[in-house]
């Protein structure tokens, strides 16, 4: 009789695991591809390195035919580079480098029933060709102007502190301004308008553009004047040679040229050393990637071994992550396959999801889950989580799980936008949220929370944002449905590149705001001890005791120079009324700084520091003490496609004395991508 034991015996285990991996990945790739939504921009042609990212993720290199989704940032880096995008044969835009663009909306219904596409030009130049299709509107916004068209050809540029210009080569473009700084007016074929650099700058009248200036951006101008526009012939991607100061990898290894244009999407690996516990391991990580339209799949195939390790031996015991490759049972097969997924992403106008490492996730306005990360134990332990979101103009649903293999921590939020058909307030939402940790400690108890929340954005003009948010909820565990209450409310927004948030938080009884946060995987058991010290009966009997009420204030401020650098700092402190704050250490601090690759192409880095329950003296005399989490990663480009990097992470399990368990990870790695 054939059984699972026989299936997983030593003689057939290798073949079985190979078949399972291939079949599962094949099924995932091609079944999910059927979900592709056509309302996306497609890459037609390009020159140079053109990149995009979604919702603050890492930048990815674009290739011909690739889809670019709503809420994406796109950038063209080089001065002589360009990128052509097309939307359903109705709109074609050409980004002329260096340019940075945010695709805010794609064919979304507005309050008048039209399908609106909205792009935000942060800096750079764009030439657009728009077909006149009923019930469709196309807009491009800058810091000081918004242009609206239905069928035309035009050029627009804008640079912060310099301003820009609008040149219409066919049709009519309507120009408006955020906050009604000037009355709307029209710019017609052959005319140009100087876009002001700031709201205080004088508005110049519309002028006639010279034919030489028009032809500079629209070489078909003479041919299309006074006739209906024809669909331009599709261009093929071009390549551009930028000779580096040192030989590129393809110059050193000529066989790489045979991989073709899409090689950058399929071959990536890193090697080096990594300290794990008391030992230093050699490291080789292979991360092949595949782009399938709306789907991006990258695998994570790691090997950590000691210097005397024989990685080809069946009796090997020195390979640190041997358990990741043994496929010893059906459950282990699933867990091992999941751990090999570096990133599986799908994006469309309505549905998006990601499976992989979670570095910063907030559910709703963050009453329960804020800034959660599941990579704190890496590479001791790699956890693969998941995030999913369904978003329509009227309703939405989002959720996350910390570990796909075990589903221990789960969060869900459903929300509605009852006024979605109205301008400005159409984005106001009201929702319900809940989270569950099935195994917060070694006991069989679970901890959970539930809340009602709102998010009311008032201003959303790119350069100026303002919104109010808040929520109220309860927490419990096991059969105790309510052991504490809490609420939060605040204001957040931005003024140009400066962002800010001021939030009030309230904790009553066994309620801990920001319960699932960046250090949660370390603090799970300790937090559960606090919640479980209250019972439903004791909380209700003591509900009038004001000593159980704690008030907290969180302040956050920072700046974000798009594609250059980002810095942010936030501080939270909880207290009782009348309490001496100098003797109160219920606080937390988060500092993070990033220098992006596009600013100084030779160097990029990320540094972060988190600290809980500390005194002011600790920051000066015990900066790396208990309760802190320190992470940094720095990479330097040696030659084209080859980076040398250093990474370091230190964290503490416990807060003081003998309870402190210090763990640190550091390594030297070389990353190669081709």
Buried (B, 14 or more C-beta within 10 A) or exposed (E): EEEEEEEBEEEEBEEBBEEBBEEBBEEBBEEBEEBBBEBBBBBBBBBBBBBBBBEEBEBBBBBBEBBBBBBBBBBBBBEEBBBBBBBBEBBBBBBBBBBBBBBBBBBBBBBEEBBBBBBBBBBBBBBBBBBEBEEBBBBBBBBBBBBBBBBBBBBBBBBBEEBBBBBBBBBBBBBBBBEEBBEEEEBEBBBBBBBBBEBEEEBEEBEEBEEEBBEEBBEBBEEBEEEEBEEEEEBEBEEEEEEEEEEBBBBEEEEBEEBEEEBBBBBBBBBBBBBBEEEBBBBBBBBBBBBBBBBBBBBBBBBBBBEEBEEEEEEEEBBBBBEBBEBEEEEBBBBBBBBBBBBBBBBBBBBBBBBBBBBEBBBBBBBBBBBBBBBBBBBEEBBBBBBBBBBBBBBBBBBBBBBBBEEBBBBBBBBBBEBBBEEEEBBBBBBBBBBBBBBBBEEEBBBBBBBBBBBBBBBBBBBBBBBBBBBBBBBBBBEBEBBBBBBBBBBBBBEBBEBBBBBBBBBBBBBBBBBBBBBBBBBBEBBBEBBBEBBBEBBEEEEEEEEBBBBBBBBBBBBBEBBBBBBBBBBBBBBBEEBEEEEBBBBBBBBBBBBBBBEBEEEBBBBBBBBBBBBEEBBEEBEBBBBBBBBBBBBBBEBBBBBBBBBBBBBBBBBEEEEEEEBEBBBBBBBEBB
